[in-house]
Amino acid sequence: MLTAKKNRKKWFFKAGHKKYQPKCKRECTFESHVEEGKWKRLKHDDFNLVARRRTDGTYHLPDSNGNQGSTKLLRPTAVPRKSICDVQTDPLDCSMPVRMRDMVSMWNTALTSHVNCNPDCHRQESKFDLRPYRQLLVYSFEVYCARCGFVHTKTKCYRVVPSSGPGRKAAAVNKGAVTALLDTTIGATQFQRVVCGMDMVSPHLTSLQRITNKVGGELVVYNHRDMRIKARAVANAIKMRGVTDERVNVQVDGRYNSQTYGRRGEMGLSATQVVSFTREDNTDYKFCIDMVVLDKLCSTAQWLKGRGYNVRCPDHAGCSSNFNAADTMTEKELGKRTAENLAMQNILVNHVTTDGDAGAAQGIQEYTRNCINPNMTVTRLPDRSHLGAVQVRHCRKAEFTDSMFAHFESKAQANRAKNLLGRDIQYRCAVIVQNLYKISNNVSSMTESYTSAIQAAITCYGGDCSRCTYNIDACNGKPGNDWWSKSTFFRGSGQPRSGF
């Protein structure tokens, strides 16, 4: 273990302390040379009201026209930022989670011990009190007598989590609260506000983050174990159906910490972390059966490189990353690792549903052919949400005739009508597919009905509703019950009822 500790010099200056000069062996303070009466130093809040900050960081005192005022102000002393935990509160005056059975047992044992130890004090008026010891949210107590000085053994008034390791056992309330916190979108600071709103002493931020890191690591282990159990359950359910093809159908998508795009299929140059989730499509539960995380961040490597050691991630001891920092993160790599994790459980993939620019299906296909069976094929299926977005983009880029949007006064209004037309086509196609699925959930019969439904929709957009069927394309041609009256996009676009 490499450690480095710098010894601070005696004349190391800290804010709020007097400066120490070793040469003259005396302490001195800084004196202000500002003349009295010409400069003013306001309080921090008053200074923020009077002065205005420029973009370069300086302050000025302008009027409504921007002219500079004649007042001369000094910058106020920086106000230390106070935390919620800085408020001095007596824990005995606040609410606290206490296990009442342990509290009653503590008082009974303390009173019995007090009688046995000091019978003379017990005959008089005893003055009992509690001395609390906090552990994040819960407390241990000591019962003591202010008259005779009797002190009872410290008692835990909470349930502990059993563990085989040495040291103090964690409280079940603390771990349960942090576990619930990790399942929400709020952070540690907002959790402190919630605790304060419950009339309880807020836990310290450092202690809260320490137990959050510990519980977070345990949750990762539990989640991976749960995903393996569910993946095995899905595979067994497919075998019980008696089908010939026992492969699973999955949906894969990834998320990464970068807002820049290099090109389609890549995560971007600034991506350092990416996570991929895999969900099965063979049951109605839609279980998450795998998760892959790629990470380039490693604090140990940064610490070692700052001290002159040439290390490479992820090939050194204590490395927290699992991906080379010089390589580009792609969803194809995520697909390879997903297929590898599922293959270790004897689970193979048949269909992969991804968005248009994802390469997860290609990664699963490549791993399956290279490591399992060179003749096995993995089929990629597009999802409906991205197909609808593609429909809107194609309608926006399509070249229409000049007379189609000639009644709009400006080009901006015509472009807006094109966008609304694409969104309306997207919504109508979804309605047609949904209605056909209600009539017959057989894919072959639905495919035969697609042609007539599409032709009816095209003529409906042209103003002729004679071929429309209400049970399929939600239009019967009657005013007030046709598609032109129901469509929210047409009502907002200003398109006339006569059609395109």
C-alpha positions in Angstrom: 0.0 0.0 0.0 1.5 3.3 -1.1 0.9 6.2 1.2 2.2 9.7 1.3 1.8 12.3 4.0 3.1 15.8 3.9 4.1 17.4 7.1 2.8 21.0 7.2 5.2 23.7 8.2 4.8 25.6 11.3 4.0 28.8 9.4 1.3 27.2 7.3 -1.4 29.8 7.2 -5.1 29.0 7.7 -8.1 31.2 7.3 -9.1 32.8 10.6 -5.7 32.2 12.2 -2.9 34.7 12.9 0.1 34.6 10.6 3.2 33.2 12.1 6.6 34.5 11.0 9.5 32.2 12.0 12.2 34.8 11.3 11.1 37.4 13.7 9.6 34.9 16.1 6.5 37.0 16.6 2.9 36.9 15.7 1.4 39.7 13.7 -2.1 40.6 12.4 -3.1 42.2 9.1 -4.0 45.9 9.5 -6.4 47.7 7.2 -5.2 50.9 5.5 -8.7 52.0 4.4 -9.5 55.6 5.4 -12.5 56.0 7.7 -15.6 57.6 6.2 -14.9 56.9 2.5 -15.5 53.2 2.3 -18.4 51.0 3.6 -18.5 47.4 4.4 -22.0 46.0 4.4 -23.2 42.6 5.6 -23.2 39.8 3.1 -27.0 39.9 2.4 -27.1 43.7 2.1 -24.1 43.7 -0.2 -25.8 41.3 -2.6 -28.9 43.6 -2.7 -26.9 46.8 -3.4 -24.1 45.5 -5.7 -24.5 43.8 -9.0 -22.1 41.3 -10.4 -20.6 41.6 -13.9 -19.7 38.7 -16.2 -16.0 39.2 -15.5 -16.6 38.7 -11.7 -16.4 42.4 -10.7 -19.1 44.4 -9.0 -20.7 47.7 -9.8 -23.5 50.0 -8.5 -25.6 51.0 -11.5 -28.8 52.9 -11.7 -31.7 52.2 -14.1 -29.7 53.7 -17.0 -26.5 51.9 -16.2 -24.6 54.8 -14.7 -22.2 54.1 -11.9 -23.1 55.2 -8.4 -20.7 57.2 -6.1 -20.8 54.9 -3.1 -17.6 52.9 -2.4 -18.2 49.4 -1.0 -15.8 46.8 0.3 -16.5 43.2 -0.3 -18.0 41.5 2.8 -16.4 38.8 4.7 -17.2 35.4 3.3 -20.0 33.7 5.3 -19.3 30.1 6.1 -21.8 27.7 4.6 -23.9 26.1 7.3 -25.1 22.6 7.1 -28.3 21.2 8.5 -26.2 19.2 11.0 -24.6 22.4 12.4 -27.7 23.3 14.3 -27.2 22.4 18.0 -30.2 20.4 19.1 -30.6 18.2 22.1 -31.6 14.7 20.9 -33.8 14.2 23.9 -36.0 17.1 22.8 -36.5 15.6 19.4 -38.3 12.5 18.0 -36.3 9.4 17.4 -36.9 5.8 16.2 -36.8 3.6 19.3 -37.6 -0.1 19.7 -40.0 0.1 22.7 -39.4 -3.5 23.8 -35.7 -2.7 24.3 -36.5 0.6 26.0 -38.8 -1.1 28.6 -36.2 -3.8 29.2 -33.5 -1.2 29.7 -35.5 0.7 32.3 -36.4 -2.5 34.2 -32.8 -3.7 34.3 -31.5 -0.2 35.2 -34.0 0.3 38.1 -33.2 -3.2 39.5 -29.4 -2.6 39.3 -29.8 0.8 41.0 -31.7 -0.8 43.9 -29.0 -3.4 44.3 -26.1 -1.1 44.1 -27.4 2.0 46.0 -30.3 1.0 48.2 -30.0 4.3 50.2 -30.4 6.4 47.1 -33.4 4.4 46.0 -35.2 5.1 49.3 -34.9 8.8 48.6 -36.0 10.7 45.5 -33.8 9.5 42.7 -33.0 11.7 39.7 -32.7 9.5 36.6 -31.8 10.7 33.2 -30.7 9.4 29.8 -27.4 9.9 28.0 -27.9 9.3 24.2 -25.3 8.0 21.8 -26.3 8.4 18.2 -25.6 6.1 15.3 -26.9 7.8 12.2 -30.6 7.6 12.9 -30.9 5.4 15.9 -29.6 5.7 19.5 -28.1 3.8 22.3 -28.8 5.0 25.9 -27.1 5.1 29.3 -29.4 5.5 32.3 -27.6 7.4 35.1 -28.7 8.8 38.4 -27.7 12.4 39.0 -27.9 12.0 42.8 -25.6 9.0 43.5 -23.7 8.8 40.2 -25.0 5.4 39.2 -24.5 4.6 35.5 -26.2 1.6 33.8 -24.6 -0.3 30.9 -25.2 1.3 27.5 -28.2 -0.4 25.8 -29.1 -0.5 22.1 -32.7 0.4 21.5 -32.8 -0.8 17.9 -32.6 -4.1 16.0 -29.2 -4.9 14.5 -28.3 -6.7 11.3 -26.6 -10.0 12.0 -23.2 -10.4 10.5 -20.2 -12.8 11.0 -17.6 -10.1 10.8 -16.0 -8.3 13.7 -16.9 -4.8 14.9 -20.1 -3.0 15.6 -23.2 -4.4 14.0 -25.2 -2.1 11.7 -28.7 -1.0 12.7 -31.6 -2.3 10.7 -33.2 1.1 10.6 -30.1 2.8 9.1 -29.6 0.1 6.4 -33.4 0.1 5.6 -33.5 3.9 5.3 -30.5 4.0 3.0 -31.8 1.1 0.9 -35.1 3.0 0.3 -33.1 6.2 -0.4 -31.1 4.4 -3.2 -34.4 3.5 -4.8 -35.5 7.1 -5.1 -34.2 10.1 -7.1 -33.4 12.3 -4.0 -29.9 12.6 -2.7 -28.3 12.7 0.8 -28.9 16.4 1.3 -32.6 16.1 0.5 -32.8 13.1 2.8 -31.4 15.3 5.6 -34.3 17.7 5.0 -36.8 14.9 5.2 -35.4 13.8 8.5 -35.4 17.3 9.9 -39.0 17.7 8.8 -39.9 14.6 10.9 -38.6 16.5 14.1 -35.5 14.3 14.2 -31.8 15.1 14.5 -30.4 15.1 10.9 -27.6 12.5 10.3 -24.2 13.9 9.3 -23.5 13.9 5.6 -20.2 12.0 5.8 -21.7 9.2 7.9 -24.7 9.0 5.5 -22.4 8.7 2.4 -20.3 6.1 4.1 -23.2 3.8 4.8 -24.7 4.5 1.4 -21.5 3.3 -0.3 -21.5 0.1 1.8 -25.2 -0.6 1.2 -24.8 0.2 -2.5 -22.2 -2.5 -3.0 -24.4 -5.0 -1.2 -27.4 -4.1 -3.4 -25.3 -4.7 -6.6 -24.6 -8.2 -5.4 -28.2 -8.8 -4.6 -29.4 -7.4 -7.9 -27.0 -9.6 -10.0 -28.1 -12.6 -8.0 -31.8 -11.8 -8.5 -31.3 -11.3 -12.3 -29.6 -14.7 -12.5 -32.5 -16.3 -10.7 -35.1 -14.7 -13.0 -33.1 -15.6 -16.1 -33.1 -19.2 -15.0 -36.8 -19.0 -14.3 -37.5 -17.7 -17.8 -35.4 -20.5 -19.4 -37.3 -23.1 -17.4 -40.7 -21.6 -18.4 -39.7 -21.9 -22.1 -38.7 -25.5 -21.6 -42.1 -26.3 -19.9 -43.9 -25.0 -23.0 -42.6 -27.9 -25.1 -41.3 -25.7 -27.9 -38.5 -26.7 -30.3 -36.6 -23.4 -30.1 -35.7 -22.7 -26.4 -33.9 -19.4 -27.1 -35.2 -16.2 -25.5 -36.2 -12.8 -27.0 -34.7 -9.8 -25.4 -34.8 -6.0 -25.5 -31.4 -4.2 -25.0 -30.7 -0.5 -24.5 -27.8 1.4 -23.0 -27.3 4.8 -21.3 -24.0 6.7 -20.9 -22.7 9.9 -19.3 -22.1 11.9 -22.5 -24.1 14.5 -24.4 -21.9 14.6 -27.5 -22.2 12.2 -30.4 -19.3 11.2 -32.6 -21.4 9.2 -35.0 -24.2 6.7 -34.9 -23.3 3.6 -33.0 -20.7 5.2 -30.8 -21.0 6.7 -27.3 -19.1 9.9 -28.0 -15.5 10.8 -27.1 -16.3 12.1 -23.6 -18.2 9.0 -22.4 -16.5 7.4 -19.4 -19.4 5.2 -18.0 -22.1 3.3 -19.8 -24.7 0.8 -18.5 -26.8 -1.6 -20.5 -30.0 -3.4 -19.5 -31.5 -6.5 -21.0 -35.1 -7.4 -20.6 -36.8 -10.6 -21.7 -39.9 -10.7 -24.0 -41.0 -14.3 -23.5 -43.2 -13.8 -20.4 -45.7 -11.2 -19.3 -43.5 -10.1 -16.4 -40.8 -8.6 -18.6 -38.0 -9.5 -16.2 -34.6 -7.7 -16.3 -32.2 -10.6 -16.8 -28.8 -9.0 -17.3 -27.0 -5.7 -16.7 -23.6 -4.7 -18.1 -21.5 -1.7 -16.9 -18.4 -0.4 -18.7 -16.4 2.0 -16.6 -13.2 4.0 -17.4 -12.9 5.9 -14.1 -10.3 4.7 -11.6 -9.3 6.9 -8.6 -6.4 4.5 -7.7 -4.8 5.0 -11.1 -5.0 8.8 -10.8 -3.4 8.7 -7.4 -0.6 6.4 -8.6 0.1 8.5 -11.8 0.3 11.6 -9.7 3.2 10.1 -7.8 5.1 8.9 -10.9 3.9 5.3 -11.3 3.2 4.1 -14.8 0.0 2.1 -14.5 -2.6 1.0 -17.0 -6.2 0.4 -16.4 -7.7 -2.2 -15.9 -4.4 -4.2 -15.4 -3.2 -3.0 -12.0 -4.2 -4.0 -8.5 -7.1 -2.2 -6.9 -8.5 -0.9 -10.2 -12.2 0.1 -10.2 -12.5 0.3 -14.0 -13.1 -2.6 -16.4 -12.5 -0.9 -19.8 -9.4 0.6 -21.4 -9.4 4.4 -21.3 -8.1 4.6 -24.9 -10.9 2.5 -26.4 -14.2 3.8 -27.6 -17.3 2.6 -25.8 -19.8 1.1 -28.2 -23.1 -0.8 -27.8 -21.6 -3.6 -29.8 -19.2 -4.3 -26.9 -22.2 -4.2 -24.6 -23.9 -6.8 -26.7 -20.9 -9.1 -26.6 -20.7 -9.0 -22.8 -24.5 -9.5 -22.6 -24.3 -12.6 -24.7 -21.4 -13.9 -22.7 -23.2 -13.4 -19.4 -26.3 -15.2 -20.7 -24.3 -18.0 -22.3 -22.7 -18.7 -18.9 -26.2 -19.6 -17.7 -26.9 -21.8 -20.9 -29.3 -19.1 -22.3 -29.2 -18.2 -26.0 -30.8 -15.3 -27.7 -33.1 -15.5 -30.7 -34.5 -12.0 -31.3 -33.0 -8.7 -30.1 -35.2 -5.5 -30.0 -33.1 -2.3 -30.1 -33.3 1.2 -31.4 -32.1 2.2 -34.9 -28.6 3.3 -34.1 -27.7 0.5 -31.6 -25.2 -2.2 -32.3 -26.1 -4.6 -29.4 -27.7 -7.0 -31.8 -24.5 -7.1 -33.9 -22.4 -7.8 -30.8 -24.7 -10.6 -29.7 -24.6 -12.1 -33.2 -20.8 -11.9 -33.4 -20.3 -13.6 -30.0 -22.9 -16.3 -30.7 -21.2 -17.2 -34.0 -17.6 -17.1 -32.8 -18.0 -18.8 -29.4 -21.2 -21.0 -29.6 -22.4 -21.9 -33.0 -21.2 -20.4 -36.3 -24.5 -21.3 -38.0 -26.8 -19.7 -35.4 -28.5 -16.4 -36.4 -29.6 -13.6 -34.1 -32.4 -11.4 -35.6 -32.7 -7.7 -34.8 -36.2 -6.3 -34.4 -36.9 -2.5 -34.3 -39.0 -1.1 -31.5 -42.2 0.8 -32.3 -41.2 4.1 -30.6 -38.1 4.6 -32.8 -40.0 3.4 -35.9 -42.5 6.2 -35.2 -39.8 8.7 -34.8 -38.3 7.6 -38.1 -41.7 8.1 -39.7 -41.8 11.7 -38.4 -38.3 12.4 -39.7 -39.1 11.0 -43.2 -42.2 13.1 -43.4 -40.3 16.2 -42.5 -37.6 15.5 -45.2 -40.1 14.4 -47.9 -40.6 16.6 -51.0 -44.3 17.6 -51.3 -45.9 19.4 -54.2 -46.2 23.2 -54.1 -50.0 23.1 -53.9 -50.2 20.8 -50.9 -49.3 23.5 -48.4 -50.0 26.5 -50.6 -52.7 28.0 -48.3 -50.1 28.7 -45.5 -48.7 32.3 -45.5 -45.1 31.5 -44.5 -42.6 28.7 -44.9 -42.4 28.3 -41.1 -46.1 27.5 -41.0 -45.8 25.0 -43.8 -42.9 23.3 -42.0 -44.9 23.1 -38.9 -47.8 21.5 -40.8 -45.4 18.9 -42.2 -44.2 18.0 -38.8 -47.8 17.7 -37.5 -48.6 15.6 -40.5 -45.8 13.2 -39.7 -46.9 12.9 -36.1 -50.5 12.3 -37.2 -49.4 9.5 -39.5 -47.4 8.0 -36.7 -50.3 8.1 -34.3 -52.8 6.7 -37.0 -50.5 3.8 -37.9 -50.4 2.9 -34.2 -54.2 3.0 -34.0 -54.5 0.8 -37.1 -52.1 -1.8 -35.6 -53.8 -1.8 -32.3 -57.3 -2.2 -33.8 -56.1 -5.0 -36.1 -54.5 -6.8 -33.1 -57.9 -6.6 -31.3 -59.7 -8.2 -34.2 -57.2 -10.9 -34.7 -53.9 -11.5 -32.9 -52.6 -13.7 -35.8 -49.7 -12.0 -37.5 -50.6 -13.6 -40.9 -54.2 -12.3 -41.0 -53.0 -8.9 -39.7 -50.5 -8.6 -42.6 -53.2 -9.3 -45.2 -55.4 -6.4 -43.7 -52.5 -3.9 -43.7 -52.8 -3.1 -47.5 -56.4 -2.2 -47.4 -56.1 -0.2 -44.2 -53.1 1.8 -45.7 -55.0 2.5 -48.9 -58.0 3.7 -46.9 -55.9 6.0 -44.8 -54.3 7.5 -47.9 -57.6 8.3 -49.5 -58.8 9.7 -46.2 -56.0 12.2 -46.1 -57.0 13.2 -49.6 -60.6 14.0 -48.4 -62.4 10.8 -49.5 -63.6 8.7 -46.5 -65.6 6.2 -48.6 -63.2 3.4 -47.9 -62.7 4.1 -44.2 -63.7 1.6 -41.6 -64.3 2.8 -38.0 -63.1 -0.5 -36.4 -59.8 -0.3 -38.2 -58.7 3.3 -38.9 -61.0 5.1 -36.4 -62.9 7.0 -39.2 -66.4 6.5 -40.5 -66.6 9.6 -42.8 -69.3 11.4 -40.9 -68.7 14.9 -39.7 -67.9 15.0 -36.0 -66.9 11.3 -36.0 -64.2 11.2 -38.7 -60.5 11.3 -38.4 -60.3 15.0 -39.2 -62.4 15.9 -36.2 -60.6 13.5 -33.8 -57.0 14.3 -34.7 -55.4 16.7 -32.3 -52.6 17.4 -34.8 -54.9 18.5 -37.6 -56.8 20.8 -35.3 -53.6 22.6 -34.4 -52.1 22.7 -37.8 -54.8 24.8 -39.6 -55.1 22.2 -42.4 -58.5 22.6 -44.2 -61.0 19.8 -44.1 -60.9 19.3 -47.8 -57.7 17.2 -47.5 -54.3 17.4 -49.0 
